[in-house]
Amino acid sequence: MPTLSARLTSQWRDVVNLILGLWLVISSWALSYMTMTVPTWNAIIVGVVIAVAAIGALVAFHTWEEWVNVVLAVWLIVSPFALDYASNVTVLWNQLIVGALVGILALWAALTTPETGVPAGG
């Protein structure tokens, strides 16, 4: 069983996605859009789920955790338009950039990392 430092080194994409998820959680305060309810809650909820999926992948990698983050990344890119707050350039660019990074890293991990989790029932 690999040590924590070896796992963090080999699964650096999940570490970065964890950091990006945490950034989303605090971004509405850091970028001063916390008075905008819809983008704030969107960032908090999506950020928490991204962070939890990244932690799950660090504990016992399963490809589905990466695909969850890919779907969330697509949502981050689409949500400013779907939820009608794309006119706020700060929020728009934050979510577009974070969404693109999370999606690229999760897709990369899903396609290149062998499954190392414990199989169901085993």
N, C-alpha and C positions, 0 to 999 in steps of 0.2 A: 504494500500500500504506500503510495507516494506521500512524502511529507507535505505540510501545508505550503512551504515555500516552493517546492517542486510543482505542486498543483497550480499555484498562482502564476508561476513562470510559464507553464505549459498551457494554461487557460487564461492568458492575459486578456483575450477578447471579452471573456465574461467579467473580469475585474473592471475593465473599462466600461462595459455596459452597466455594471453595478454603480460605478461612479456617475455615469450619465443618468441613471434612474434617480439617484440621490440628488443630482443637480436639478432634475425636473421638479422634484418635491420642493426644493427651496427657491427655484428660479422666480416664482411670482414675487417673492419678497426681495430677492437680490436685484431683480430688474424692475421693481416697483410697479407691478401690475396686479397686486393682490386685491385691489378694489374691484377688479373685473372678475365677477363670480365664475362665469362659465370657463374661461381659459385657465383660471387658477385651479378650479376643481379638476378640470381635464388633466392639467399637468401633474397635480398631486396623485390622482388615481392611477394614471398611466405610469408615472414615475415609480410608485410603490410596486406595481405589478412587474415592471421591468426589473427593478432591484430584487424582488423576491425570486423571479425566474433566474436571474443571474446567480443569486446565492444558491438556488437549487442546483444549477449547473455546476457550480464550484464544489458542492457537497458530493453529488453523484450525478455525473453528466448523463443527460438523456436528450436526444435530439429534439423531442417535443418542446422542451424549454426554449430552445433556440427559435423554433417556429412560432411560439407564442410571442417572442420579442420581434420577430419579423412582422407579424400581423400588427402588433402595437406600433411599430415603426411606421407602417403604412398609415395607420390611423393618425399618428402624430402629423404626418405630412398632409393628410386630407382634412383633418379636424378644423383647422382655422377657416377653411372654406365651408365645410359642412355645418359648423356651428356659428358661422357668420361673425368671426372676429379677425378676419384676415386684414382688415384695415389698420390694425395696430401692428406696425412694422416690427417692433421689438418682439412681440409675442410670436408673430409669424416667422421671423428668421430664427428665433430660438427653437421653435418646434420643428421647422424644416431641417435645420442643421442637426439637432439631436436625433430626429427621426431618421435622417439619412445615415448618420453614424451608427446608431443602434441597429438599423436594418442591415447595413453592410457587414458589421461585425458578427451579428447573429447568423446571417446567411453563411458567412465564411466559416464560422464554427460548426454550423449544422452540416455543411458539406465536406469538411475536412477533418473533424474530430471523431475518432471511433467511440462508439457507445461504451461507457464504463460503469454505468449504474447497475444496481442489483436487479436482475430480471424479476418481473411480477411473479409472485408465488414461489420465489426461490430464495 
